[in-house]
Amino acid sequence: DAEVVKESVGGNVANVNNSTSQTFITYRRGVPTMPCNALVVTDICVVIASKGESPPHAFCCINKNLNKGIVGSDVFLCYKKSMNRAKLLTYKPAVLSRYPMVDLPNFPFPNSVPLFCLPMGATLELWPVEAT
């Protein structure tokens, strides 16, 4: 049930080892019954320490060198976890109707009213039927 990442987005071989033996990253997708508020791995990156690279913000580094060769760079895998989000639609707040219909001379209608009422907008989520 695990899948092997054989090539990168650019079409290069995704071997993360510098020696003659090859090392590839494998992954497994979450089950459909996983709750929509569970923590899941959402992003990964490869860090080469000899190039001065460090894990990006909010990434956890697995402190195990992927390079099995005697010489070569230290290669580490880093991952980021986030909430398993359901499919969602996001709506930005807007004023559909108002009273009075025109601004009063000494009291104009503030443009910030929609953001005051719904600062994060509104979202509709579609949770899978199988989710717990």
LINVEN-V443480 format. One record per residue. N is the residue number from 1. RES is the residue in one small letter. PSI is psi in whole degrees, 0 to 359 (NA if undefined). OMEGA is omega in radians with two decimals (* if undefined). Layout:
# LINVEN-V443480
n	res	psi	omega
N	RES	PSI	OMEGA
N	RES	PSI	OMEGA
This chain:
# LINVEN-V443480
n	res	psi	omega
1	d	351	3.07
2	a	148	3.13
3	e	147	-3.11
4	v	133	3.04
5	v	105	-3.05
6	k	333	3.12
7	e	155	-3.12
8	s	177	3.12
9	v	326	3.14
10	g	359	3.12
11	g	4	3.10
12	n	159	3.08
13	v	134	-3.04
14	a	27	3.09
15	n	126	-3.13
16	v	13	-3.12
17	n	140	-3.14
18	n	349	-3.10
19	s	187	-3.10
20	t	330	3.08
21	s	147	-3.08
22	q	144	3.09
23	t	123	-3.13
24	f	156	3.11
25	i	136	3.05
26	t	157	3.10
27	y	161	3.10
28	r	132	3.14
29	r	153	3.10
30	g	156	3.13
31	v	152	-3.12
32	p	338	-3.12
33	t	2	-3.14
34	m	134	-3.13
35	p	153	-3.09
36	c	356	3.11
37	n	19	3.13
38	a	151	3.05
39	l	130	3.14
40	v	157	3.06
41	v	123	-3.09
42	t	345	-3.09
43	d	146	3.06
44	i	159	3.02
45	c	156	3.09
46	v	130	-3.12
47	v	129	3.08
48	i	108	-3.00
49	a	324	-3.09
50	s	341	3.08
51	k	7	3.13
52	g	13	-3.14
53	e	150	3.06
54	s	160	-3.12
55	p	140	3.06
56	p	165	3.13
57	h	139	3.09
58	a	6	3.08
59	f	144	3.06
60	c	136	-3.12
61	c	132	3.04
62	i	115	-3.01
63	n	59	3.12
64	k	119	-3.10
65	n	125	3.13
66	l	343	-3.14
67	n	115	-3.10
68	k	356	-3.13
69	g	161	3.12
70	i	320	3.10
71	v	163	3.10
72	g	178	-3.05
73	s	153	2.99
74	d	124	-3.09
75	v	126	-3.11
76	f	148	3.09
77	l	132	3.12
78	c	151	-3.11
79	y	159	3.10
80	k	134	3.11
81	k	141	3.08
82	s	173	3.10
83	m	141	3.03
84	n	106	-3.05
85	r	139	3.05
86	a	166	3.03
87	k	136	-3.09
88	l	155	3.01
89	l	133	3.13
90	t	132	3.12
91	y	135	3.06
92	k	143	-3.13
93	p	146	3.10
94	a	156	3.08
95	v	120	3.13
96	l	329	-3.14
97	s	155	-3.14
98	r	161	3.05
99	y	130	-0.03
100	p	157	-3.07
101	m	334	3.12
102	v	155	3.14
103	d	142	3.01
104	l	150	-3.07
105	p	321	-3.08
106	n	5	-3.12
107	f	80	3.13
108	p	155	3.13
109	f	121	-3.10
110	p	138	3.11
111	n	344	-3.06
112	s	2	-3.10
113	v	314	-3.14
114	p	318	3.13
115	l	331	3.08
116	f	319	-3.10
117	c	318	-3.13
118	l	78	-3.05
119	p	332	3.14
120	m	10	-3.10
121	g	196	3.11
122	a	143	3.13
123	t	145	3.01
124	l	126	-3.12
125	e	143	3.06
126	l	100	3.13
127	w	140	3.08
128	p	147	-3.14
129	v	325	-3.09
130	e	345	-3.06
131	a	144	-3.13
132	t	NA	*
